[in-house]
Structure formats: structure tokens, C-alpha cells
Amino acid sequence: MSATTPIRDQDTRAPAPAMKWWGWGERDVEFTHEDKPGLAPFIREALGVDVTRAGGGLPAFAALQIPEPQLPEALRAALETVSDVSTDAHDRVVHGRGKSLRDLVRQRRGELGRLPDAVVRPADEAGVEAVVRAVLDADAVLIPFGGGTSISGSLEPPAGESRPVISLDLSRLAKVLDVDPVARLARVQAGALGPDLERQLAERGWTLGHFPDSFSHSTLGGWIATRSSGMQSDRYGDIAELTRAVRVATPSGMLATRPVPATSTGPSVREMVLGSEGRLGVITEATVHVRRLPAERVILGYLFPTWEASLAAMRDIAASEASPSVTRVSDSYETAFSFATRKQPTALDKLKSTALQTFLKRRKGFDVSKMCLSFIGYEGTGSHVAAQRKLTGKIVSSHGGLCIGASPGELYDQKKFDTPYIRDFLLDRGTLADVSETAAPWSALGPLYDAVTADARAAFAELGVRGYIMCHLSHSYHAGACLYFTFAFEPRAGAEELEQYARVKSAIQQAFVDNGATLSHHHAVGTEHAEWLEQDLSAPGVTMLRALFDGVDPGHNLNPGKIV
Ligand SMILES: Cc1cc2nc3c(=O)[nH]c(=O)nc-3n(C[C@H](O)[C@H](O)[C@H](O)COP(=O)(O)OP(=O)(O)OC[C@H]3O[C@@H](n4cnc5c(N)ncnc54)[C@H](O)[C@@H]3O)c2cc1C
């Protein structure tokens, strides 16, 4: 990952935003194929796309049609008593959407949708409460904004919204307020971005252990509001388990739950806030589990002969006394992709790779085209890590797998937060790439995988495009695991590309709910997954959610139109 080509965001008027208005991540970082000799041939073979050609143009920021903000004077005055109020065009564009594929395609076309009229950044909880009050008094709309990494349409105002729309950016609430070392709980403000949060905790010797791929640009409040899951959830838990208590500015005042380890107080109000996507109020603070920084941390690479063998191994690891921090295995298609993204190998690397391939074929009987690459991570004291490695190693070999050492794991660990930039690189070259993820019981994972990949390929065939779908298993639990699919294709010329994208995305999502899986394991509902909610939860489930949102926010002033 390096800035090998000039960034084309031509706006120089606005203050530096957190992220590109048209894509993922920082302005001076771009993905390149040039240092990965296998990537361009791989993509040419898989998708028929030549990524060595230069990327297409983006609209200049100055050329965008940005409607004037509609901010009544009385509301502006009320907001200004408690916060900065920005109506800057760049600020409004950056806060208008998240980073789903649909978001990025429309941004790049200059189709900005219904932008917020103003962005406010209160400095503290009292300021957040006052903003909520002011917005409700004016019958306006309030959309909480964490890092803006939503991938399911959770941030965009409804297209026809006629009331003023205010985006409440939580970036000034970014402190770790307190660590209780006895309870191993930390009170943290909701706007803390991943790296800042971990830095503040690490200074005191602690970690939250929540590392989603979007870690660098997402916030604690956003994680809670979307039920996020991080890379090391096997050890630390998803954000739902890590969050012990919340403070939320709601229409009826400050909601505060207690940081007790468990409680019998009726249906869990804390759980109602988890995944609420801003519809119940603004999370200002949470009390979260923290752990001591581990003495040792290692991620090892493993190879399995087939996808079936690797699924069985992951299931057996979850059922065993082993407790790795990461269990992840790619199908053969994602394995081939991972190998294609390797950097220029040294002569020694080439030698080792040839020796390994010969060993796999001759001694282990692997069909190299079917093999699956896995990463398993261990954390804790030296003796704990050693014991875990031994136990897991036995299970891996009982399924025909073998350990290939620490270097692939180290590479994966270093590069994981760079992966999101690939989507923009492909979009620049007219290729759509996106993800859909789900969770299901262990017994359902095999048939689910077969159904999803078959339905996606049928959708590619129906569209008449050459597509690619690949998958990995990650986030293992007692009863099942998450399957995470990535798909890509170059849309046919002459037909609306987002309709072609929707055809494939819908086929995958429908296969999830038709095969006993959930519509999303950790990307939330937003607007993009709402269509499948009733099939996932049943009609009474949706009625309950609707009653909750209507009861708390009868005027539909808080992020309307999301989830239901
Ligand atoms: C490239 C990429 C990789 C990703 N990888 C992962 C991953 O590995 N794991 C994962 O779980 N997700 C992942 N996501 C999805 C996304 O990062 C998560 O949904 C994340 O939790 C959103 O956090 P945020 O701070 O960016 O929230 P935002 O995108 O700003 O907001 C998301 C939703 O939460 C609401 N919200 C935000 N803050 C608050 C608050 N304080 N109070 C109330 N509501 C609030 C918003 O109104 C919105 O509805 C990824 C997304 C992208 C684009």
C-alpha cells in the first residue's frame, strides 16, 4: 500500500476531512497492483479486467451540484448555543452517507442524495443532550455520525425528507474517562476512533480487543449502534458482549444502564441500544470490558486440503478446550486471491514456495487448486500460547492440515486494515466489488456456502458477466460461525450498474435467509438489508422493533427509515 499515483480529490477549500468524500480512507493512501506481480494476471483471468490500465476520472469536488442547506434561523441559533454549526459543503457531503458500494458508486457519479443541512460537533454529553432537545423542539431530523464507515446505508437521510437534517458528529467525545482495574471495566466516550481508543487504553496497560477491518476510521458508538464484530472476537467477544453499560441521550432524557455483569430486569434495555443505528438516541458513553495487554501474541498460517476439511477443523476447535483469539479460513477461491496479492517474492521465498508446493502435492496429497489458507491467532502468557498452539495443531492435523509458520500470519496482521482500499482501486477501473456476511449454526454452514456461491454464480450468468465469489469463515462461537463472502464483476455496458449489482447482492442475501442464516452477522440492517428483516426475525419480531422505535421517538426525528 503506498501513494504511487496522485490522489484526484481536487477540493482544496474545505478543512481536511476524516475520509475521502468519494472512497475509503485517507487522501494520500491508494492501493496499487504494481508491487504485487501476481495480482493483475489473476484479475484478468478471474474477471476479464485489465487493472494495469489507468483508473477512470472522478468528478472534481467543485463540479458537484450541492444544494443550499435549509437551516431555519431559530434552529441554527439554538444549535449555536451548544456547538459549532458547520454548513460547509465538503462537511455536508462527507457526512451524507457511509461507505457501502452503493454509496461510493453514487458519490463518484456526483449523485449526492439528500445531504444533511448542517453538521454539529458538541464537545460533551451535555452538548449532545442539548442538540437532541433543539432538534426535537424544531421537529427536525438528527443522524448520529461516528466514523462514517457504515456499509449498510445507516447514515443517509431519506430521499424525500423535507425537515431540516442535522448530522451529529461525535468526534469531540473521544476520551477514555476512567479505568476500573478491579472490575476490568473502562468508561469511554462514544466518539473515540479505534486507534485513539486503543492508544489511550494501552498507555494504562489495557486493551478493548475490538479490531474490525474498519478499525482505523470507526468509533465505539458506531460499533455499538451496529453490533460490530472485530477480528479477535473469538477471545474478546463481539462489541455486544464487550459493552456492559451505555449512556444515551434520548427524547425522554438521559438513559443510563448499570455496568453489572448480569441482570434480571426484564428485556434488556442495553441490548435494545445495541444495533439501534441512532433510532433510539445518541450514545454518549459506554462502559466496556478491558483486558491486560497480552504478553505474547502470534498469528500462525495453516493450510487445509479442502474447504470441507477446514470447516470441520474450525468446528472442532470451537468445541475443544482451545481458545484461540482468531480463527479464520478462506475457501480455495479466496486462498488463490490471497496468494495473488503477495508482494514480489525474494529468491529464497520462491525456493521455499516451490519446496512447499512439492511437499503438499507429493507427501500430503494436496490438490493445490483446492487448498484453503487459514490464520489462527493466540494471545496470553507464553505458556498459555504454547499450550493452545499444541492443542490446535493436533486438531488441524487430524483434518489433514499443516502449519506453515508465522510469516503469513504476520503479513496478514500488518495488511488487514489496508484491504478496504482495494474496492476503490477496482471501482476506478469499472469493476464492482462488495461483501455480504452472515452467521449460521455449524450444521448449516456447508449447505449455506454451497447455496450462496451457486446463487451468486447463477446471478452472474443471468447478467451475462464474468464474476468471482470467494468466502472465509471467521468469528467462531459455541453454536456456529460467520461466513464472509466477497464478490466482484465488471458490469455489462449499456445497463444500469447498480441494478446489476443489486441482482447479485440480493441473490446472496436471499440465499442467507433461505438457508437458516441471518441477514448480517456484523454489518447491521440500515436500509440496504432491511428488505430481509421480516424473513430473518418473523413478522412479530419486526412489529416489536417498530413499536420500540415509535414509542421512544414518536415524531421519527432520530435517523428515520433505518432498520424497519
Ligand atoms: C471497508 C469496511 C470494512 C468494515 N469492516 C468491518 C468489520 O470488520 N467489522 C464490523 O463490525 N464492521 C465493519 N464494517 C462496517 C462498519 O465499520 C461498522 O458498521 C462500524 O461499526 C460503524 O462505525 P462508525 O463509527 O463508522 O459508525 P457510522 O458509520 O458513523 O454510523 C453507523 C450507524 O451507527 C449510528 N451511530 C454512530 N454513532 C452513534 C452514536 N454515538 N450513537 C447512536 N448511534 C450512532 C449511525 O447513526 C449509523 O446509523 C466495515 C465497513 C467498511 C466500509
The ligand as an SDF file (V2000), in Angstrom:
LIG
                    3D

 53 58  0  0  0  0  0  0  0  0999 V2000
  -14.1550   -1.3690    4.3880 C   0  0  0  0  0  0  0  0  0  0  0  0
  -15.0440   -1.6670    5.5430 C   0  0  0  0  0  0  0  0  0  0  0  0
  -14.6900   -2.6780    6.4430 C   0  0  0  0  0  0  0  0  0  0  0  0
  -15.5350   -2.9710    7.5100 C   0  0  0  0  0  0  0  0  0  0  0  0
  -15.1800   -3.9540    8.3800 N   0  0  0  0  0  0  0  0  0  0  0  0
  -15.9750   -4.2310    9.4420 C   0  0  0  0  0  0  0  0  0  0  0  0
  -15.6300   -5.2440   10.3740 C   0  0  0  0  0  0  0  0  0  0  0  0
  -14.5900   -5.9030   10.2680 O   0  0  0  0  0  0  0  0  0  0  0  0
  -16.4630   -5.4570   11.4110 N   0  0  0  0  0  0  0  0  0  0  0  0
  -17.6040   -4.7240   11.5800 C   0  0  0  0  0  0  0  0  0  0  0  0
  -18.3160   -4.9390   12.5450 O   0  0  0  0  0  0  0  0  0  0  0  0
  -17.9660   -3.7810   10.6940 N   0  0  0  0  0  0  0  0  0  0  0  0
  -17.1860   -3.4940    9.6550 C   0  0  0  0  0  0  0  0  0  0  0  0
  -17.5470   -2.5200    8.7610 N   0  0  0  0  0  0  0  0  0  0  0  0
  -18.7890   -1.7710    8.9560 C   0  0  0  0  0  0  0  0  0  0  0  0
  -18.6520   -0.5090    9.8280 C   0  0  0  0  0  0  0  0  0  0  0  0
  -17.2960   -0.1660   10.0020 O   0  0  0  0  0  0  0  0  0  0  0  0
  -19.3040   -0.7590   11.1650 C   0  0  0  0  0  0  0  0  0  0  0  0
  -20.7070   -0.8150   10.9770 O   0  0  0  0  0  0  0  0  0  0  0  0
  -18.9630    0.2620   12.2540 C   0  0  0  0  0  0  0  0  0  0  0  0
  -19.4170   -0.2510   13.4800 O   0  0  0  0  0  0  0  0  0  0  0  0
  -19.5520    1.6370   12.0410 C   0  0  0  0  0  0  0  0  0  0  0  0
  -18.9320    2.5180   12.9660 O   0  0  0  0  0  0  0  0  0  0  0  0
  -18.8360    4.0920   12.6650 P   0  0  0  0  0  0  0  0  0  0  0  0
  -18.2450    4.7280   13.8530 O   0  0  0  0  0  0  0  0  0  0  0  0
  -18.1590    4.3300   11.3920 O   0  0  0  0  0  0  0  0  0  0  0  0
  -20.3810    4.4600   12.5750 O   0  0  0  0  0  0  0  0  0  0  0  0
  -21.1390    5.2770   11.4390 P   0  0  0  0  0  0  0  0  0  0  0  0
  -20.9190    4.6600   10.1180 O   0  0  0  0  0  0  0  0  0  0  0  0
  -20.8290    6.7050   11.5710 O   0  0  0  0  0  0  0  0  0  0  0  0
  -22.6400    5.0150   11.8800 O   0  0  0  0  0  0  0  0  0  0  0  0
  -23.2320    3.7540   11.7550 C   0  0  0  0  0  0  0  0  0  0  0  0
  -24.6220    3.7770   12.3960 C   0  0  0  0  0  0  0  0  0  0  0  0
  -24.4890    3.9650   13.7930 O   0  0  0  0  0  0  0  0  0  0  0  0
  -25.1160    5.1640   14.2080 C   0  0  0  0  0  0  0  0  0  0  0  0
  -24.2590    5.7700   15.2300 N   0  0  0  0  0  0  0  0  0  0  0  0
  -22.9460    6.0720   15.1210 C   0  0  0  0  0  0  0  0  0  0  0  0
  -22.5110    6.5910   16.2800 N   0  0  0  0  0  0  0  0  0  0  0  0
  -23.5570    6.6040   17.1230 C   0  0  0  0  0  0  0  0  0  0  0  0
  -23.7530    7.0420   18.4600 C   0  0  0  0  0  0  0  0  0  0  0  0
  -22.7650    7.5470   19.1900 N   0  0  0  0  0  0  0  0  0  0  0  0
  -24.9940    6.9410   18.9960 N   0  0  0  0  0  0  0  0  0  0  0  0
  -26.0130    6.4170   18.2960 C   0  0  0  0  0  0  0  0  0  0  0  0
  -25.8860    5.9930   17.0360 N   0  0  0  0  0  0  0  0  0  0  0  0
  -24.6760    6.0820   16.4530 C   0  0  0  0  0  0  0  0  0  0  0  0
  -25.2640    5.9940   12.9570 C   0  0  0  0  0  0  0  0  0  0  0  0
  -26.3420    6.8870   13.0400 O   0  0  0  0  0  0  0  0  0  0  0  0
  -25.4980    4.9240   11.9150 C   0  0  0  0  0  0  0  0  0  0  0  0
  -26.8290    4.5160   11.9680 O   0  0  0  0  0  0  0  0  0  0  0  0
  -16.7260   -2.2170    7.6890 C   0  0  0  0  0  0  0  0  0  0  0  0
  -17.0450   -1.1870    6.7940 C   0  0  0  0  0  0  0  0  0  0  0  0
  -16.2180   -0.9140    5.7260 C   0  0  0  0  0  0  0  0  0  0  0  0
  -16.5790    0.1890    4.7860 C   0  0  0  0  0  0  0  0  0  0  0  0
  1  2  1  0
  2  3  1  0
  2 52  2  0
  3  4  2  0
  4  5  1  0
  4 50  1  0
  5  6  2  0
  6  7  1  0
  6 13  1  0
  7  8  2  0
  7  9  1  0
  9 10  1  0
 10 11  2  0
 10 12  1  0
 12 13  2  0
 13 14  1  0
 14 15  1  0
 14 50  1  0
 15 16  1  0
 16 17  1  0
 16 18  1  0
 18 19  1  0
 18 20  1  0
 20 21  1  0
 20 22  1  0
 22 23  1  0
 23 24  1  0
 24 25  2  0
 24 26  1  0
 24 27  1  0
 27 28  1  0
 28 29  2  0
 28 30  1  0
 28 31  1  0
 31 32  1  0
 32 33  1  0
 33 34  1  0
 33 48  1  0
 34 35  1  0
 35 36  1  0
 35 46  1  0
 36 37  1  0
 36 45  1  0
 37 38  2  0
 38 39  1  0
 39 40  1  0
 39 45  2  0
 40 41  1  0
 40 42  2  0
 42 43  1  0
 43 44  2  0
 44 45  1  0
 46 47  1  0
 46 48  1  0
 48 49  1  0
 50 51  2  0
 51 52  1  0
 52 53  1  0
M  END
$$$$
